[in-house]
Amino acid sequence: MVEPESLMDDYLPIVVLLVLGVVFAALSLTASSLLSPRRRPTSAKLAPYECGIVPDRDPPQRFPVRFYLVAMIFIIFDIEIIFLYPWAVVFRQLGNFGLIEILVFAAVVFISFMYLVSNGALDWGPAKRLRPALGTRTTESTITRVSAGPGSSSHEAA
């Protein structure tokens, strides 16, 4: 039978570490609220700053979702490689179970890859839109198009 004192001795380091973690978190939050400035930041503080160069224009745009989808693909294949190496080392010992396990894992990775590809993860650049051919431009066709007004095509006005 296990004595209660030895059971407590086993869990004492875990309890001490938990208490220290909670105390550290509480002290950090308290110190940041007491030591932080009370004033609102000025426009100079809110402005972007990079290496001492004052930006003269806004950033062009936010990162597109495709950027993050490619990052997800990279992470998925990293995890697959990390999993495949130890599996390859001991696959003879795993037998049929190991083969089925790796096939299920590869199927899950492939399905996630197909999901990302179907969402356009590998389609880079703006979508190209083809304009309908206008035919030869003459003075008469231009006047006809302009007189039709905005939003109407040259075929409707003719």
N, C-alpha and C positions, 0 to 999 in steps of 0.2 A: 504494500500500500504506500502511496506517495504522501509524504508529510506536507501539510499546508505551508510550512515555512519554505521548503525547497521549491514549491510551485510558485510562491511569491518571489523568490529569488530569481527564478527564470524570467518572470515578466517585469521585474523591476527596471531593467535598462530600457525596455520599450516604453513603460509609463513615464520614466524620467525624460526620455527623448521627446515624447508627446507633449509633456508639460513645458519643456524648454522651447519647443516649436510654437506653442500657443503664446507663451510669454514674449518670445521674440516678435511674433506678428503683432501682438497688442502694443508692445513698446514702439515698434516701427511706425504703426499707424498714429499713435499718440504723438510721437516726436515730429512726424511730418505735419500734423495739423497744428502743433504749437510753433514750429519753426518756419512754416511757410509764410511768404509775404501776404499781407491782407489786401494790397492794392490790386486793381485790375491791370492787366498788362497793356502797355501802350501799343500803338500801331507799329512802332519799330520792333517791338518784341514779337509781335504776331507775324511780321513779314518773314518770308523765306530767306534763308541765309546759307550761302555755300562758299566756303573758302575765302571769305572776304570780298566776294564779288556780289554787288547788289544786282539782283535780276532786273532786267529791263522789260521783260514780258512774262506773262503767265505760262505755266507749263502747258504743252500742247493739248494733252487730254489725259484722262485716267487710263490705267492699264486695261486692255481688253480682257474679257473673260477667257479668251483663248490662251493667254499667257499663263493663267492659273491652271487651265486644263493640261497644258503641256507639262507643267510642274507636277501635276498629279500623275501623269503617265510616267514621268521620271521616277517618282517615289514608288509607284507600283512595281516597276521593273527592278528597282533597287531591292525592294523587299523580296521579290521573287528570287533574285540572285543570292541574297543572303540566306534564303531558305533552301535553295537548291544545292548549295555547296555541302552542307552537313548531310543532306539526304544522299548525295552521290557518294559520300565517303562510306556510309553504312547501308546502302540500299540492298545489298545481298542479305544482310541480317534481317531486314524488315519483311522480306518475302512479298506475298500478294497484298498484304495490308499496306505496305509502303508504296507499292505501285498504284493501288487505288487512291491512296492519300495524295500522291503527287498529281495524278490525273484530275482529281477534284480540284486541287489547288490551281493547276494550270487552266482548267475550265473557268474558274472564278476570275483569274487574272485576264483571260481572253475576253470574257463577257464584259468586264470593266473597261478593257481597252476598246472594245467595239462600242460601248456606250459613249466613251469620250470622243471617239472618231465620229460617231453619228451626231454628236453635238458640235462638230466643227473644230475640234481641237487642233487638227493639222491643216486647216484651211487658213493660210496666212494672207494678209493683204485685203484691201477692200474688194467687195464683190464687183465684178465687171458687168456693167449693164450695156447691152447693145442698143444703139439708137436705130429706129427704122430708117431705111434709106429714103432720102428726100427726092431723089432723082436730080435732074439738072436744074440748076437755079437760074431763073431768068427774072427780069424786072417784074413781069406779070405774076409769076408764082410768089415772089416776095410780097407784092402788094396784096395779093389774095390772102396769104397767110396772115399778114399784119391786120388786114381789115376784118378777119374772122374773130380777132380778139384773143386774149390769153386763155389758155386751157383747151382750145379747140385745135384739132389737127388740120393740116392743109387739105386732107381728103374731104372733110366735112364742108369746107368753104367752097370747094370747087364744084 
